[in-house]
Amino acid sequence: MDKKLIYVDANLFISAAIDKNKVGDNARVIIENIEKGKFGAVTSALTIDEVLWVVTRLKEKELRLKRQVLFFR
């Protein structure tokens, strides 16, 4: 029997990286199953670009907030 092949959208990567709740847990399990070879997966360069853009924006926001806290101490 052939392995099932899924398309991995940016939401899976983003949820796995930043979501601390059930959604993030489920995303991490899916990625682990892909890594273990339980099923195959494909994505696109556009998806990777979207993930990097979202994570960069979130990190920039986090850094701005930390700077504000330090400034107003």
Rosetta blueprint (number, residue, H / E / L):
1 M L
2 D L
3 K L
4 K L
5 L E
6 I E
7 Y E
8 V L
9 D L
10 A H
11 N H
12 L H
13 F H
14 I H
15 S H
16 A H
17 A H
18 I H
19 D L
20 K L
21 N L
22 K H
23 V H
24 G H
25 D H
26 N H
27 A H
28 R H
29 V H
30 I H
31 I H
32 E H
33 N H
34 I H
35 E H
36 K L
37 G L
38 K L
39 F L
40 G E
41 A E
42 V E
43 T L
44 S L
45 A H
46 L H
47 T H
48 I H
49 D H
50 E H
51 V H
52 L H
53 W H
54 V H
55 V H
56 T H
57 R H
58 L H
59 K H
60 E H
61 K H
62 E H
63 L H
64 R H
65 L H
66 K H
67 R H
68 Q H
69 V H
70 L H
71 F H
72 F L
73 R L
